[in-house]
Amino acid sequence: MLDAGDEAWIDALVAVAERDASIARVLREICSLDGTVRTGALALVGAHLRAKNTASDVFDCLDALRRDDVARKISERLG
């Protein structure tokens, strides 16, 4: 079940995607993956980003994208 915090993440991601078509494409691809595959792909992205000085909210975003309900809602919103 999505709560207000989840909806805030979704709103922010969709707003960014609506301003940048390349981000929209990537989000659509990520969100269309099977949950297990999506989790593995995001783990690889996270590992890469940990090697850099990445803000913690980026990792919060990756965690949100691992969730099926969040991915499904983003897919619905992006069309």
N, C-alpha and C positions, 0 to 999 in steps of 0.2 A: 504494500500500500504506500502510495506516495504521500509525503507530508509537505509542509510548507517549505522546508529546506530543500527537499528534492525538487519541488516546483521552481524554486529560485535558481538551482543549478541548470535545470532544463531551460528556463527562460533566458538565462545568460548565454548558454551554448547556442540556442537557436538564434538569439539576437546577433551574435558574432557570425554565425553561419549565414544569416540573411545579408550580411554586409560583405561577405567574402565567399565567392562560389567555390574556391578550392577547399575551404574549410567545410563547407556544406557537403561536398563530394566525399571527403574523408570521413566525416561523421556518418553519412549514409552508409558507407562501406563498413565502418566499424559496427554500427548498430544493426546491420543486416546479418552479421556473422552469428552462427550458433553460439550460445552462451559459453560453452567450454572453449571454443576457438577464440572468441572475443576476449575471454579472461586471459588466455595464453598470450595473445597478441599484445594486450595491454600490459601484461607483466614484462614483456620484452621492451616495450616503450618505457616503462617505469625504470627498468634496469639501466637503460641507456641514459635516461634523464638523471638518475642518481649519480652518475659519473660527472655530471655538470652541476653547477650551482643553481638548482631549480627551486622555485618557490613552492612552499608546501601546499598551496591551494591547487597547483597543477596536479599533485598526487591525489588530492581530494576529488578532483574532477575525474581522474582515471578510475578511482574507486567507484564513483557514481556510475560511470559508463560500464562497469562490470555487471551491474544489476540489470536483469532482464526487463523489469518494469520501467526503469529509466530509459534503457535503449529503445524499448517499444514506443514510449511516449515521444522521444526525440524523432524516431522514424515517422510517426504519425504527423508530427508538427512540420517536419521538413518535406513531407510528401514523397 
